[in-house]
Structure formats: structure tokens, C-alpha cells
Amino acid sequence: MTEDLKKQIQDEISTHKILVYGKGTKQAPRCGFTLETIDFFNQLGFPFEVKDVLADNEKREALTEITNWPTLPKVFINGKFYGDTDILGPMVENGELERILTDAFADARA
Amino acid sequence: MITHAELESLIHAALPDATVETRDRTGTLDHYNVRVVSMLFSGKSLLDQHRMVYDALSGALKDGRLHAVELKTEVTR
């Protein structure tokens, strides 16, 4: 992984409170799981960013290395990696995700 | 594509005690729902539990036999 790519990813993760690396865009998802993840965050009602890495193998490999997680989509909240909706779904049910998101967006509302 | 039995045996190689349920989502044997229940998940975060299963499936994910997994993990009660 080049330093430039590592820095680019770190910048993206710190810029967006909720960041989804997926296949395709919000307007045109190109994978069922990416679509599910977009629907998931639309329902939660917090702003989120989707970065399409479908065609960027080097970046996909860098992301896999950083997260130790092989598949897309990959979700970051407040700079921390949270896996995908298989992880986030149960976190909605136990109320954990709402706390994390409320904290993450608290300074933006103040 | 990968059969249900192959998928199960990959998971059992890493998690011998696991109860594994597989469901083919698309009829193409490459998009699966997988539920894994194991004692070996005990004390691990959900993220790490999923990593353990993905590690077991890494070969099949890399060579393209398996495209996508919707995964659910639980600690044996």
C-alpha cells in the first residue's frame, strides 16, 4: 500500500462521519449488499457518504489490509471500522448504534 | 460456485464445534446466507466472530467460488 493511498483513505475516513466503501454509488449501486447498506442508512436518517471502489483494485486491497476484513461494503463511523450491516443490524436492535451515531453527530448539532 | 457441503466443511475446519446453516440466496450457489453457532466465539466481538468465519472462507472468496455471504454468528448457549 502506498503512503498516498493510505493518506487518502485516512482523509476520507476522518472527513465523513458515516462512510461506506462499496460497489457503485448511492444513485447506482452495483451490488445487492451495497444497496442494502444504502437503504439501511437512509432509514436511520443520518447523512452518509458512499465511495465506489468497484473498479479500484489497489484501493480495495488497501482497505482489506487496513480493516482485516475481506468483503465490501465496509462501513466506517467516526473513523472506526464497523464491518457491514450484518454487524450493524444487531447493533440497531440493542440500541448501541443509535448511541454511537448520536455521539458522532453531537458536535455537528451543537 | 460452492456447494453447501463444501461451505460447511470449510467452516468446520476452522471451527470444529460449529453448528452451520447455509442457504443459497440466489439459486446460483455463490451468494449465501450463513449462520454459525460456536463456543469458539465466546468473548469475541461480533466483528472478530465474523473475521473468524471470513478467514475460514478466504480461499473461496479469493478464487471467486463464493461471491457474497450474509453472515450471522452466535455463541453457543
N, CA and C atoms of all chains as a GROMACS GRO file, in nm:
protein
  561
    1MET      N    1   0.086  -0.120   0.000
    1MET     CA    2   0.000   0.000   0.000
    1MET      C    3   0.089   0.125   0.000
    2THR      N    4   0.066   0.217  -0.094
    2THR     CA    5   0.146   0.339  -0.099
    2THR      C    6   0.102   0.435   0.012
    3GLU      N    7   0.195   0.523   0.050
    3GLU     CA    8   0.163   0.622   0.154
    3GLU      C    9   0.050   0.715   0.110
    4ASP      N   10   0.052   0.749  -0.020
    4ASP     CA   11  -0.052   0.838  -0.075
    4ASP      C   12  -0.190   0.777  -0.058
    5LEU      N   13  -0.200   0.648  -0.090
    5LEU     CA   14  -0.329   0.580  -0.082
    5LEU      C   15  -0.374   0.569   0.064
    6LYS      N   16  -0.280   0.536   0.150
    6LYS     CA   17  -0.311   0.526   0.292
    6LYS      C   18  -0.363   0.661   0.345
    7LYS      N   19  -0.296   0.770   0.302
    7LYS     CA   20  -0.336   0.903   0.347
    7LYS      C   21  -0.474   0.940   0.291
    8GLN      N   22  -0.496   0.904   0.164
    8GLN     CA   23  -0.626   0.932   0.101
    8GLN      C   24  -0.738   0.864   0.180
    9ILE      N   25  -0.718   0.738   0.216
    9ILE     CA   26  -0.820   0.665   0.291
    9ILE      C   27  -0.839   0.726   0.430
   10GLN      N   28  -0.728   0.759   0.496
   10GLN     CA   29  -0.739   0.821   0.629
   10GLN      C   30  -0.815   0.953   0.622
   11ASP      N   31  -0.787   1.031   0.517
   11ASP     CA   32  -0.859   1.159   0.498
   11ASP      C   33  -1.009   1.136   0.480
   12GLU      N   34  -1.042   1.039   0.397
   12GLU     CA   35  -1.184   1.010   0.371
   12GLU      C   36  -1.256   0.965   0.498
   13ILE      N   37  -1.189   0.877   0.572
   13ILE     CA   38  -1.248   0.823   0.695
   13ILE      C   39  -1.270   0.934   0.798
   14SER      N   40  -1.178   1.030   0.802
   14SER     CA   41  -1.193   1.136   0.903
   14SER      C   42  -1.286   1.248   0.856
   15THR      N   43  -1.308   1.258   0.725
   15THR     CA   44  -1.394   1.364   0.672
   15THR      C   45  -1.542   1.331   0.689
   16HIS      N   46  -1.577   1.203   0.670
   16HIS     CA   47  -1.718   1.164   0.669
   16HIS      C   48  -1.752   1.086   0.796
   17LYS      N   49  -1.853   1.133   0.869
   17LYS     CA   50  -1.891   1.066   0.994
   17LYS      C   51  -1.938   0.924   0.967
   18ILE      N   52  -2.014   0.907   0.860
   18ILE     CA   53  -2.050   0.772   0.817
   18ILE      C   54  -2.000   0.755   0.674
   19LEU      N   55  -1.911   0.659   0.656
   19LEU     CA   56  -1.854   0.637   0.523
   19LEU      C   57  -1.870   0.491   0.486
   20VAL      N   58  -1.927   0.469   0.366
   20VAL     CA   59  -1.945   0.333   0.315
   20VAL      C   60  -1.857   0.316   0.192
   21TYR      N   61  -1.763   0.223   0.196
   21TYR     CA   62  -1.692   0.183   0.075
   21TYR      C   63  -1.769   0.068   0.014
   22GLY      N   64  -1.815   0.086  -0.109
   22GLY     CA   65  -1.898  -0.018  -0.167
   22GLY      C   66  -1.876  -0.032  -0.315
   23LYS      N   67  -1.968  -0.105  -0.377
   23LYS     CA   68  -1.964  -0.125  -0.522
   23LYS      C   69  -2.076  -0.042  -0.582
   24GLY      N   70  -2.038   0.062  -0.655
   24GLY     CA   71  -2.137   0.153  -0.714
   24GLY      C   72  -2.158   0.274  -0.624
   25THR      N   73  -2.252   0.359  -0.665
   25THR     CA   74  -2.279   0.484  -0.596
   25THR      C   75  -2.416   0.479  -0.530
   26LYS      N   76  -2.448   0.586  -0.452
   26LYS     CA   77  -2.581   0.596  -0.392
   26LYS      C   78  -2.689   0.589  -0.499
   27GLN      N   79  -2.666   0.661  -0.609
   27GLN     CA   80  -2.766   0.668  -0.717
   27GLN      C   81  -2.770   0.537  -0.797
   28ALA      N   82  -2.654   0.472  -0.809
   28ALA     CA   83  -2.648   0.350  -0.890
   28ALA      C   84  -2.563   0.243  -0.821
   29PRO      N   85  -2.619   0.181  -0.717
   29PRO     CA   86  -2.545   0.073  -0.651
   29PRO      C   87  -2.527  -0.045  -0.747
   30ARG      N   88  -2.410  -0.110  -0.741
   30ARG     CA   89  -2.384  -0.218  -0.836
   30ARG      C   90  -2.368  -0.352  -0.764
   31CYS      N   91  -2.424  -0.362  -0.645
   31CYS     CA   92  -2.415  -0.487  -0.570
   31CYS      C   93  -2.529  -0.486  -0.469
   32GLY      N   94  -2.591  -0.603  -0.451
   32GLY     CA   95  -2.707  -0.611  -0.361
   32GLY      C   96  -2.675  -0.567  -0.219
   33PHE      N   97  -2.556  -0.601  -0.172
   33PHE     CA   98  -2.519  -0.567  -0.034
   33PHE      C   99  -2.495  -0.417  -0.019
   34THR      N  100  -2.438  -0.356  -0.124
   34THR     CA  101  -2.418  -0.211  -0.119
   34THR      C  102  -2.553  -0.141  -0.116
   35LEU      N  103  -2.647  -0.190  -0.196
   35LEU     CA  104  -2.783  -0.135  -0.195
   35LEU      C  105  -2.847  -0.150  -0.057
   36GLU      N  106  -2.833  -0.268   0.003
   36GLU     CA  107  -2.890  -0.290   0.137
   36GLU      C  108  -2.832  -0.193   0.239
   37THR      N  109  -2.702  -0.167   0.226
   37THR     CA  110  -2.635  -0.077   0.320
   37THR      C  111  -2.684   0.066   0.302
   38ILE      N  112  -2.705   0.107   0.177
   38ILE     CA  113  -2.758   0.241   0.148
   38ILE      C  114  -2.899   0.254   0.206
   39ASP      N  115  -2.982   0.152   0.185
   39ASP     CA  116  -3.118   0.153   0.241
   39ASP      C  117  -3.114   0.161   0.394
   40PHE      N  118  -3.021   0.086   0.451
   40PHE     CA  119  -3.005   0.081   0.596
   40PHE      C  120  -2.978   0.222   0.652
   41PHE      N  121  -2.884   0.294   0.590
   41PHE     CA  122  -2.851   0.427   0.641
   41PHE      C  123  -2.956   0.532   0.603
   42ASN      N  124  -3.023   0.513   0.490
   42ASN     CA  125  -3.135   0.603   0.457
   42ASN      C  126  -3.242   0.596   0.565
   43GLN      N  127  -3.267   0.475   0.613
   43GLN     CA  128  -3.370   0.459   0.716
   43GLN      C  129  -3.329   0.520   0.849
   44LEU      N  130  -3.199   0.516   0.878
   44LEU     CA  131  -3.152   0.572   1.005
   44LEU      C  132  -3.159   0.724   1.005
   45GLY      N  133  -3.148   0.785   0.887
   45GLY     CA  134  -3.170   0.928   0.876
   45GLY      C  135  -3.050   1.016   0.908
   46PHE      N  136  -2.932   0.959   0.919
   46PHE     CA  137  -2.812   1.040   0.936
   46PHE      C  138  -2.743   1.054   0.800
   47PRO      N  139  -2.677   1.169   0.776
   47PRO     CA  140  -2.608   1.183   0.647
   47PRO      C  141  -2.492   1.085   0.635
   48PHE      N  142  -2.475   1.028   0.516
   48PHE     CA  143  -2.364   0.935   0.496
   48PHE      C  144  -2.309   0.947   0.354
   49GLU      N  145  -2.186   0.903   0.339
   49GLU     CA  146  -2.117   0.912   0.211
   49GLU      C  147  -2.088   0.770   0.160
   50VAL      N  148  -2.104   0.751   0.030
   50VAL     CA  149  -2.069   0.623  -0.031
   50VAL      C  150  -1.955   0.645  -0.130
   51LYS      N  151  -1.848   0.570  -0.116
   51LYS     CA  152  -1.736   0.577  -0.212
   51LYS      C  153  -1.734   0.447  -0.292
   52ASP      N  154  -1.738   0.463  -0.423
   52ASP     CA  155  -1.736   0.349  -0.513
   52ASP      C  156  -1.592   0.303  -0.536
   53VAL      N  157  -1.560   0.180  -0.495
   53VAL     CA  158  -1.425   0.130  -0.516
   53VAL      C  159  -1.425   0.006  -0.607
   54LEU      N  160  -1.538  -0.016  -0.672
   54LEU     CA  161  -1.554  -0.137  -0.756
   54LEU      C  162  -1.438  -0.153  -0.854
   55ALA      N  163  -1.400  -0.043  -0.922
   55ALA     CA  164  -1.300  -0.053  -1.029
   55ALA      C  165  -1.158  -0.028  -0.979
   56ASP      N  166  -1.143  -0.002  -0.851
   56ASP     CA  167  -1.012   0.038  -0.798
   56ASP      C  168  -0.953  -0.074  -0.712
   57ASN      N  169  -0.890  -0.170  -0.778
   57ASN     CA  170  -0.838  -0.288  -0.708
   57ASN      C  171  -0.735  -0.253  -0.602
   58GLU      N  172  -0.649  -0.157  -0.633
   58GLU     CA  173  -0.542  -0.122  -0.540
   58GLU      C  174  -0.603  -0.069  -0.409
   59LYS      N  175  -0.706   0.015  -0.425
   59LYS     CA  176  -0.770   0.072  -0.306
   59LYS      C  177  -0.848  -0.035  -0.229
   60ARG      N  178  -0.912  -0.125  -0.303
   60ARG     CA  179  -0.985  -0.233  -0.236
   60ARG      C  180  -0.891  -0.319  -0.153
   61GLU      N  181  -0.772  -0.348  -0.210
   61GLU     CA  182  -0.675  -0.428  -0.136
   61GLU      C  183  -0.623  -0.353  -0.014
   62ALA      N  184  -0.601  -0.222  -0.030
   62ALA     CA  185  -0.553  -0.140   0.082
   62ALA      C  186  -0.657  -0.140   0.194
   63LEU      N  187  -0.784  -0.127   0.157
   63LEU     CA  188  -0.891  -0.125   0.257
   63LEU      C  189  -0.902  -0.258   0.330
   64THR      N  190  -0.885  -0.367   0.255
   64THR     CA  191  -0.889  -0.500   0.316
   64THR      C  192  -0.775  -0.516   0.416
   65GLU      N  193  -0.658  -0.464   0.378
   65GLU     CA  194  -0.542  -0.472   0.466
   65GLU      C  195  -0.564  -0.390   0.593
   66ILE      N  196  -0.615  -0.269   0.578
   66ILE     CA  197  -0.637  -0.179   0.692
   66ILE      C  198  -0.738  -0.237   0.790
   67THR      N  199  -0.844  -0.298   0.736
   67THR     CA  200  -0.955  -0.342   0.821
   67THR      C  201  -0.945  -0.488   0.863
   68ASN      N  202  -0.860  -0.566   0.794
   68ASN     CA  203  -0.859  -0.711   0.813
   68ASN      C  204  -1.000  -0.769   0.792
   69TRP      N  205  -1.061  -0.725   0.682
   69TRP     CA  206  -1.200  -0.763   0.650
   69TRP      C  207  -1.208  -0.779   0.499
   70PRO      N  208  -1.247  -0.898   0.450
   70PRO     CA  209  -1.227  -0.925   0.308
   70PRO      C  210  -1.333  -0.869   0.212
   71THR      N  211  -1.452  -0.838   0.262
   71THR     CA  212  -1.561  -0.812   0.168
   71THR      C  213  -1.602  -0.664   0.166
   72LEU      N  214  -1.674  -0.627   0.061
   72LEU     CA  215  -1.740  -0.496   0.052
   72LEU      C  216  -1.888  -0.520   0.071
   73PRO      N  217  -1.966  -0.426   0.121
   73PRO     CA  218  -1.921  -0.294   0.168
   73PRO      C  219  -1.848  -0.298   0.302
   74LYS      N  220  -1.775  -0.190   0.325
   74LYS     CA  221  -1.708  -0.169   0.453
   74LYS      C  222  -1.756  -0.036   0.509
   75VAL      N  223  -1.800  -0.037   0.633
   75VAL     CA  224  -1.859   0.083   0.692
   75VAL      C  225  -1.768   0.140   0.802
   76PHE      N  226  -1.742   0.270   0.793
   76PHE     CA  227  -1.669   0.342   0.898
   76PHE      C  228  -1.761   0.445   0.960
   77ILE      N  229  -1.762   0.451   1.093
   77ILE     CA  230  -1.838   0.555   1.163
   77ILE      C  231  -1.741   0.627   1.256
   78ASN      N  232  -1.735   0.759   1.239
   78ASN     CA  233  -1.644   0.840   1.321
   78ASN      C  234  -1.501   0.784   1.317
   79GLY      N  235  -1.458   0.739   1.201
   79GLY     CA  236  -1.321   0.693   1.184
   79GLY      C  237  -1.296   0.550   1.227
   80LYS      N  238  -1.399   0.486   1.282
   80LYS     CA  239  -1.381   0.349   1.331
   80LYS      C  240  -1.451   0.250   1.238
   81PHE      N  241  -1.387   0.135   1.218
   81PHE     CA  242  -1.444   0.034   1.129
   81PHE      C  243  -1.551  -0.050   1.199
   82TYR      N  244  -1.665  -0.065   1.134
   82TYR     CA  245  -1.776  -0.140   1.193
   82TYR      C  246  -1.822  -0.258   1.107
   83GLY      N  247  -1.742  -0.300   1.010
   83GLY     CA  248  -1.783  -0.415   0.930
   83GLY      C  249  -1.892  -0.378   0.831
   84ASP      N  250  -2.003  -0.453   0.834
   84ASP     CA  251  -2.112  -0.429   0.739
   84ASP      C  252  -2.246  -0.438   0.813
   85THR      N  253  -2.355  -0.444   0.738
   85THR     CA  254  -2.486  -0.441   0.803
   85THR      C  255  -2.514  -0.570   0.883
   86ASP      N  256  -2.438  -0.677   0.857
   86ASP     CA  257  -2.454  -0.797   0.941
   86ASP      C  258  -2.411  -0.768   1.085
   87ILE      N  259  -2.318  -0.674   1.100
   87ILE     CA  260  -2.274  -0.632   1.234
   87ILE      C  261  -2.365  -0.519   1.285
   88LEU      N  262  -2.397  -0.424   1.195
   88LEU     CA  263  -2.472  -0.305   1.236
   88LEU      C  264  -2.618  -0.337   1.267
   89GLY      N  265  -2.675  -0.437   1.198
   89GLY     CA  266  -2.815  -0.475   1.221
   89GLY      C  267  -2.840  -0.509   1.368
   90PRO      N  268  -2.764  -0.606   1.423
   90PRO     CA  269  -2.782  -0.638   1.566
   90PRO      C  270  -2.754  -0.518   1.656
   91MET      N  271  -2.667  -0.425   1.612
   91MET     CA  272  -2.637  -0.307   1.694
   91MET      C  273  -2.753  -0.207   1.696
   92VAL      N  274  -2.839  -0.213   1.595
   92VAL     CA  275  -2.962  -0.133   1.597
   92VAL      C  276  -3.057  -0.190   1.700
   93GLU      N  277  -3.067  -0.324   1.698
   93GLU     CA  278  -3.162  -0.391   1.787
   93GLU      C  279  -3.129  -0.367   1.934
   94ASN      N  280  -3.000  -0.364   1.969
   94ASN     CA  281  -2.967  -0.344   2.111
   94ASN      C  282  -2.943  -0.197   2.147
   95GLY      N  283  -2.966  -0.107   2.051
   95GLY     CA  284  -2.959   0.036   2.081
   95GLY      C  285  -2.819   0.097   2.075
   96GLU      N  286  -2.719   0.011   2.052
   96GLU     CA  287  -2.580   0.058   2.053
   96GLU      C  288  -2.552   0.156   1.938
   97LEU      N  289  -2.608   0.126   1.822
   97LEU     CA  290  -2.577   0.211   1.706
   97LEU      C  291  -2.632   0.352   1.723
   98GLU      N  292  -2.750   0.362   1.779
   98GLU     CA  293  -2.809   0.495   1.798
   98GLU      C  294  -2.720   0.580   1.890
   99ARG      N  295  -2.668   0.517   1.995
   99ARG     CA  296  -2.577   0.590   2.086
   99ARG      C  297  -2.451   0.635   2.012
  100ILE      N  298  -2.395   0.545   1.932
  100ILE     CA  299  -2.272   0.578   1.860
  100ILE      C  300  -2.297   0.692   1.762
  101LEU      N  301  -2.410   0.687   1.691
  101LEU     CA  302  -2.440   0.790   1.592
  101LEU      C  303  -2.474   0.922   1.658
  102THR      N  304  -2.547   0.917   1.768
  102THR     CA  305  -2.582   1.039   1.839
  102THR      C  306  -2.454   1.108   1.888
  103ASP      N  307  -2.362   1.029   1.942
  103ASP     CA  308  -2.233   1.084   1.985
  103ASP      C  309  -2.155   1.140   1.867
  104ALA      N  310  -2.152   1.063   1.757
  104ALA     CA  311  -2.073   1.104   1.640
  104ALA      C  312  -2.121   1.237   1.585
  105PHE      N  313  -2.252   1.260   1.588
  105PHE     CA  314  -2.308   1.380   1.528
  105PHE      C  315  -2.337   1.490   1.631
  106ALA      N  316  -2.302   1.466   1.757
  106ALA     CA  317  -2.335   1.562   1.862
  106ALA      C  318  -2.270   1.698   1.836
  107ASP      N  319  -2.142   1.698   1.798
  107ASP     CA  320  -2.073   1.827   1.778
  107ASP      C  321  -2.128   1.901   1.658
  108ALA      N  322  -2.177   1.826   1.559
  108ALA     CA  323  -2.231   1.890   1.439
  108ALA      C  324  -2.362   1.964   1.470
  109ARG      N  325  -2.434   1.917   1.574
  109ARG     CA  326  -2.563   1.978   1.608
  109ARG      C  327  -2.548   2.094   1.705
  110ALA      N  328  -2.438   2.092   1.780
  110ALA     CA  329  -2.419   2.192   1.886
  110ALA      C  330  -2.407   2.332   1.828
  111MET      N  331  -1.895  -2.132  -0.810
  111MET     CA  332  -1.996  -2.177  -0.715
  111MET      C  333  -1.938  -2.277  -0.616
  112ILE      N  334  -2.005  -2.290  -0.505
  112ILE     CA  335  -1.958  -2.378  -0.398
  112ILE      C  336  -2.081  -2.446  -0.337
  113THR      N  337  -2.067  -2.575  -0.308
  113THR     CA  338  -2.184  -2.645  -0.254
  113THR      C  339  -2.202  -2.615  -0.105
  114HIS      N  340  -2.321  -2.643  -0.057
  114HIS     CA  341  -2.349  -2.627   0.086
  114HIS      C  342  -2.249  -2.709   0.169
  115ALA      N  343  -2.222  -2.833   0.124
  115ALA     CA  344  -2.133  -2.922   0.199
  115ALA      C  345  -1.990  -2.868   0.202
  116GLU      N  346  -1.944  -2.814   0.090
  116GLU     CA  347  -1.808  -2.758   0.086
  116GLU      C  348  -1.796  -2.637   0.180
  117LEU      N  349  -1.899  -2.554   0.176
  117LEU     CA  350  -1.902  -2.436   0.261
  117LEU      C  351  -1.896  -2.477   0.409
  118GLU      N  352  -1.979  -2.575   0.442
  118GLU     CA  353  -1.980  -2.624   0.581
  118GLU      C  354  -1.846  -2.681   0.621
  119SER      N  355  -1.783  -2.755   0.531
  119SER     CA  356  -1.658  -2.820   0.570
  119SER      C  357  -1.547  -2.716   0.587
  120LEU      N  358  -1.548  -2.609   0.509
  120LEU     CA  359  -1.450  -2.502   0.529
  120LEU      C  360  -1.467  -2.439   0.668
  121ILE      N  361  -1.591  -2.417   0.707
  121ILE     CA  362  -1.616  -2.355   0.836
  121ILE      C  363  -1.580  -2.452   0.950
  122HIS      N  364  -1.613  -2.579   0.931
  122HIS     CA  365  -1.580  -2.679   1.034
  122HIS      C  366  -1.430  -2.699   1.051
  123ALA      N  367  -1.354  -2.678   0.943
  123ALA     CA  368  -1.208  -2.690   0.953
  123ALA      C  369  -1.154  -2.587   1.052
  124ALA      N  370  -1.215  -2.469   1.054
  124ALA     CA  371  -1.168  -2.363   1.144
  124ALA      C  372  -1.239  -2.367   1.279
  125LEU      N  373  -1.366  -2.404   1.276
  125LEU     CA  374  -1.450  -2.403   1.397
  125LEU      C  375  -1.515  -2.541   1.411
  126PRO      N  376  -1.439  -2.637   1.464
  126PRO     CA  377  -1.485  -2.777   1.462
  126PRO      C  378  -1.618  -2.800   1.533
  127ASP      N  379  -1.648  -2.720   1.634
  127ASP     CA  380  -1.770  -2.745   1.712
  127ASP      C  381  -1.893  -2.677   1.650
  128ALA      N  382  -1.873  -2.601   1.543
  128ALA     CA  383  -1.978  -2.510   1.496
  128ALA      C  384  -2.101  -2.582   1.441
  129THR      N  385  -2.217  -2.525   1.473
  129THR     CA  386  -2.340  -2.559   1.402
  129THR      C  387  -2.350  -2.462   1.286
  130VAL      N  388  -2.362  -2.514   1.165
  130VAL     CA  389  -2.361  -2.428   1.046
  130VAL      C  390  -2.490  -2.447   0.968
  131GLU      N  391  -2.555  -2.338   0.937
  131GLU     CA  392  -2.672  -2.343   0.847
  131GLU      C  393  -2.640  -2.258   0.725
  132THR      N  394  -2.663  -2.313   0.607
  132THR     CA  395  -2.637  -2.237   0.485
  132THR      C  396  -2.762  -2.230   0.400
  133ARG      N  397  -2.782  -2.117   0.338
  133ARG     CA  398  -2.897  -2.102   0.249
  133ARG      C  399  -2.850  -2.027   0.124
  134ASP      N  400  -2.878  -2.085   0.010
  134ASP     CA  401  -2.841  -2.024  -0.118
  134ASP      C  402  -2.941  -1.912  -0.148
  135ARG      N  403  -2.892  -1.789  -0.152
  135ARG     CA  404  -2.982  -1.673  -0.167
  135ARG      C  405  -3.034  -1.656  -0.308
  136THR      N  406  -2.953  -1.696  -0.405
  136THR     CA  407  -2.983  -1.656  -0.542
  136THR      C  408  -3.006  -1.774  -0.636
  137GLY      N  409  -2.989  -1.898  -0.584
  137GLY     CA  410  -3.003  -2.014  -0.670
  137GLY      C  411  -2.882  -2.039  -0.757
  138THR      N  412  -2.773  -1.964  -0.730
  138THR     CA  413  -2.653  -1.977  -0.814
  138THR      C  414  -2.535  -2.033  -0.735
  139LEU      N  415  -2.559  -2.073  -0.610
  139LEU     CA  416  -2.456  -2.131  -0.524
  139LEU      C  417  -2.333  -2.044  -0.508
  140ASP      N  418  -2.350  -1.912  -0.512
  140ASP     CA  419  -2.236  -1.825  -0.483
  140ASP      C  420  -2.271  -1.707  -0.392
  141HIS      N  421  -2.400  -1.689  -0.364
  141HIS     CA  422  -2.443  -1.590  -0.265
  141HIS      C  423  -2.520  -1.664  -0.156
  142TYR      N  424  -2.463  -1.665  -0.038
  142TYR     CA  425  -2.520  -1.747   0.069
  142TYR      C  426  -2.560  -1.665   0.192
  143ASN      N  427  -2.662  -1.714   0.259
  143ASN     CA  428  -2.687  -1.678   0.399
  143ASN      C  429  -2.621  -1.785   0.483
  144VAL      N  430  -2.541  -1.745   0.578
  144VAL     CA  431  -2.474  -1.843   0.662
  144VAL      C  432  -2.493  -1.806   0.809
  145ARG      N  433  -2.535  -1.904   0.887
  145ARG     CA  434  -2.547  -1.885   1.031
  145ARG      C  435  -2.452  -1.983   1.099
  146VAL      N  436  -2.368  -1.931   1.187
  146VAL     CA  437  -2.269  -2.015   1.253
  146VAL      C  438  -2.282  -1.997   1.404
  147VAL      N  439  -2.296  -2.108   1.475
  147VAL     CA  440  -2.304  -2.103   1.621
  147VAL      C  441  -2.187  -2.184   1.675
  148SER      N  442  -2.103  -2.121   1.757
  148SER     CA  443  -1.984  -2.191   1.807
  148SER      C  444  -1.945  -2.141   1.946
  149MET      N  445  -1.889  -2.230   2.025
  149MET     CA  446  -1.831  -2.192   2.154
  149MET      C  447  -1.709  -2.103   2.135
  150LEU      N  448  -1.640  -2.122   2.022
  150LEU     CA  449  -1.514  -2.050   1.999
  150LEU      C  450  -1.536  -1.900   1.979
  151PHE      N  451  -1.661  -1.857   1.963
  151PHE     CA  452  -1.691  -1.714   1.952
  151PHE      C  453  -1.696  -1.646   2.089
  152SER      N  454  -1.697  -1.728   2.192
  152SER     CA  455  -1.714  -1.675   2.326
  152SER      C  456  -1.608  -1.571   2.360
  153GLY      N  457  -1.653  -1.455   2.410
  153GLY     CA  458  -1.561  -1.349   2.448
  153GLY      C  459  -1.510  -1.265   2.333
  154LYS      N  460  -1.550  -1.298   2.210
  154LYS     CA  461  -1.505  -1.222   2.093
  154LYS      C  462  -1.611  -1.120   2.053
  155SER      N  463  -1.567  -1.005   2.001
  155SER     CA  464  -1.662  -0.908   1.947
  155SER      C  465  -1.727  -0.968   1.823
  156LEU      N  466  -1.844  -0.912   1.787
  156LEU     CA  467  -1.913  -0.957   1.666
  156LEU      C  468  -1.822  -0.943   1.544
  157LEU      N  469  -1.748  -0.832   1.541
  157LEU     CA  470  -1.655  -0.807   1.430
  157LEU      C  471  -1.552  -0.920   1.420
  158ASP      N  472  -1.497  -0.962   1.535
  158ASP     CA  473  -1.396  -1.069   1.533
  158ASP      C  474  -1.460  -1.205   1.505
  159GLN      N  475  -1.582  -1.225   1.551
  159GLN     CA  476  -1.652  -1.351   1.519
  159GLN      C  477  -1.667  -1.365   1.368
  160HIS      N  478  -1.707  -1.253   1.304
  160HIS     CA  479  -1.724  -1.257   1.159
  160HIS      C  480  -1.589  -1.276   1.089
  161ARG      N  481  -1.485  -1.211   1.144
  161ARG     CA  482  -1.350  -1.227   1.085
  161ARG      C  483  -1.308  -1.374   1.088
  162MET      N  484  -1.342  -1.447   1.197
  162MET     CA  485  -1.304  -1.589   1.208
  162MET      C  486  -1.370  -1.670   1.096
  163VAL      N  487  -1.495  -1.638   1.067
  163VAL     CA  488  -1.564  -1.712   0.960
  163VAL      C  489  -1.507  -1.671   0.823
  164TYR      N  490  -1.485  -1.540   0.805
  164TYR     CA  491  -1.429  -1.495   0.677
  164TYR      C  492  -1.290  -1.554   0.653
  165ASP      N  493  -1.211  -1.569   0.761
  165ASP     CA  494  -1.080  -1.633   0.746
  165ASP      C  495  -1.096  -1.775   0.693
  166ALA      N  496  -1.193  -1.846   0.749
  166ALA     CA  497  -1.218  -1.984   0.706
  166ALA      C  498  -1.260  -1.990   0.559
  167LEU      N  499  -1.326  -1.884   0.513
  167LEU     CA  500  -1.380  -1.883   0.376
  167LEU      C  501  -1.290  -1.806   0.280
  168SER      N  502  -1.173  -1.761   0.326
  168SER     CA  503  -1.094  -1.667   0.246
  168SER      C  504  -1.055  -1.725   0.110
  169GLY      N  505  -1.019  -1.854   0.108
  169GLY     CA  506  -0.981  -1.915  -0.020
  169GLY      C  507  -1.094  -1.910  -0.122
  170ALA      N  508  -1.213  -1.947  -0.077
  170ALA     CA  509  -1.329  -1.950  -0.166
  170ALA      C  510  -1.372  -1.810  -0.210
  171LEU      N  511  -1.351  -1.711  -0.120
  171LEU     CA  512  -1.384  -1.572  -0.157
  171LEU      C  513  -1.282  -1.520  -0.258
  172LYS      N  514  -1.156  -1.555  -0.237
  172LYS     CA  515  -1.049  -1.505  -0.327
  172LYS      C  516  -1.059  -1.566  -0.466
  173ASP      N  517  -1.083  -1.697  -0.474
  173ASP     CA  518  -1.083  -1.757  -0.608
  173ASP      C  519  -1.219  -1.743  -0.678
  174GLY      N  520  -1.315  -1.678  -0.612
  174GLY     CA  521  -1.439  -1.643  -0.680
  174GLY      C  522  -1.549  -1.749  -0.672
  175ARG      N  523  -1.520  -1.864  -0.607
  175ARG     CA  524  -1.627  -1.964  -0.593
  175ARG      C  525  -1.743  -1.907  -0.513
  176LEU      N  526  -1.707  -1.820  -0.418
  176LEU     CA  527  -1.806  -1.760  -0.330
  176LEU      C  528  -1.801  -1.609  -0.350
  177HIS      N  529  -1.914  -1.548  -0.386
  177HIS     CA  530  -1.914  -1.403  -0.412
  177HIS      C  531  -1.951  -1.323  -0.288
  178ALA      N  532  -2.052  -1.368  -0.217
  178ALA     CA  533  -2.102  -1.286  -0.107
  178ALA      C  534  -2.168  -1.373  -0.002
  179VAL      N  535  -2.152  -1.331   0.122
  179VAL     CA  536  -2.209  -1.403   0.235
  179VAL      C  537  -2.283  -1.305   0.324
  180GLU      N  538  -2.407  -1.338   0.354
  180GLU     CA  539  -2.474  -1.265   0.461
  180GLU      C  540  -2.457  -1.351   0.585
  181LEU      N  541  -2.390  -1.297   0.684
  181LEU     CA  542  -2.341  -1.379   0.794
  181LEU      C  543  -2.407  -1.344   0.926
  182LYS      N  544  -2.438  -1.449   1.001
  182LYS     CA  545  -2.490  -1.430   1.135
  182LYS      C  546  -2.412  -1.525   1.226
  183THR      N  547  -2.353  -1.471   1.331
  183THR     CA  548  -2.277  -1.556   1.423
  183THR      C  549  -2.337  -1.547   1.562
  184GLU      N  550  -2.330  -1.659   1.634
  184GLU     CA  551  -2.380  -1.662   1.771
  184GLU      C  552  -2.290  -1.752   1.855
  185VAL      N  553  -2.280  -1.717   1.982
  185VAL     CA  554  -2.208  -1.803   2.075
  185VAL      C  555  -2.303  -1.914   2.121
  186THR      N  556  -2.253  -2.037   2.125
  186THR     CA  557  -2.334  -2.149   2.174
  186THR      C  558  -2.383  -2.120   2.316
  187ARG      N  559  -2.509  -2.140   2.338
  187ARG     CA  560  -2.565  -2.119   2.472
  187ARG      C  561  -2.552  -2.243   2.557
   0.00000   0.00000   0.00000
